[in-house]
């Protein structure tokens, strides 16, 4: 049966014409746009694209902050028969954009006013580009540039002079296997690859996702993640569109920082039922909550800490484990703390939030317990762009902390050993999936496609196992720690725990590639270090202060060793024997973090190869070494 994104949209417009589809704030309040109104806007822009010369099968690009024009822009491309190449606004380097636009053979670009300078800087090297459509009016336009309003006018004229059926026939002619998007992976281990996702990949994954979470036309979501994310595409707006529900986007500020600052206020205004999150966002929200509590004084901090402990004890590992055995006695206390404290915190998230869905990377178990305790569960999901992306998720019906939840349905999954053979439940191996959500392949990369998809099965490169109907994801094979005796261990859990429980550490990666011991490379938390040093009447301007700073970091790591308060969480052999303090944190600007704020492990290891090598020398084995002391000078 034909089920393209055009079919999905048309069906929703027929069923829910007067429901609010999009919510956007450009002035004082969030203004609603109904499904029928969105349809009129999509038809006008789609017809304008046809009038401009866009042909079926053309590749277009979209570079903009999340807003109505983004969603209307993508849908209009489909009505013109084109494929979208969504681009991250976080791509700062001209080369990153240039590679994608050239590689995807893009002919038309849609761009917001804020992002226009990036396109202008490279347009001379994009001879294939015929037109640049700008969402916001400009004082003047360069060659090839045209204002969105002008395209809409052309579209209105086109529809007046052409039978509507003739225009609609283009979008209706799309089939399930036609390309919808070419999404470039941000890549934690290699250069970006263009993931080709078809119309059926998207509609299938939207249907599959709804087998795990139930929403109806009354729901609202607030999309914080960039819309070029596959996750934001499917769970952010396509499942909501399919159900006739509402989608709000962040109020765009004058700068990326201003847009970020708009998020807390926007959440209160929109009162979303569901928010999508990634670990970096989850940590940020938690930090803000804790700061808000600290500002209320010591007594409230003590009460909050005790309330969390009671919640953690009562909830156990969530799901069926909640309130089991003697712990049901805690229920009245849990209800009391919820009324006294946690309802007030939830008001900062609008007061209607049912849950978060976390994707993008492994979500620390302690973070999950925190959000669950305050009554805003953050359910861990798992997926990857090549699977459009959702493969499994925890949800209200079935969840367990530490797992990545139940599989979406229908989907086939197997865990394969090194020999490619399927392993029984409970054994670790590569996660391999098959379903209608598996990508068509990598754009212009048959070798990588053949390595990744074999007989219809997608080899994810992720390590995991199945147990009691739940999937457990352990991390990327390429990031595994491998000891000198060949034993392997996934580092993500340790890394998350070290960062979560060590106030002096902001970022950390573990490394062991058949070496005698495990080491870490890390970026310190400058503010926390200065605070701790001030208590000793020291600072980072002296050798003595820098040595004390190294000892503070070492003490925090040592908490996980024998005798420490966090001992036995992880095998001792995988804890870092020593560490390298880096002269700067890894960021999107220096290319060491991708657009979903995940560290690009391969790049970090390559850039700091000499520092890693130094850690396996007798000088480097002692963390108080010249390299570390020198790096800390940068944080004065």
Helices and strands as residue ranges (DSSP letters): H 5-15, E 20-25, E 30-34, H 35-52, E 59-63, H 68-79, E 83-87, H 94-103, E 108-111, G 113-115, H 116-122, G 123-125, E 131-134, E 145-147, H 148-161, H 164-172, E 179-184, E 194-198, H 199-209, E 220-223, H 230-231, I 232-238, H 239-242, E 246-249, H 256-270, E 274-278, H 279-294, H 298-315, G 319-321, G 325-330, H 331-337, I 338-342, H 343-347, E 355-359, H 365-373, E 378-384, G 385-387, E 389-393, E 406-407, E 412-416, E 429-434, E 441-442, H 446-452, E 453-454, E 457-467, E 470-476, G 477-479, E 481-483, E 488-489, H 492-501, E 505-511, E 513-515, E 519-524, H 526-535, H 543-558, G 572-574, E 578-581, H 601-607, H 609-614, H 618-621, H 626-632, G 633-635
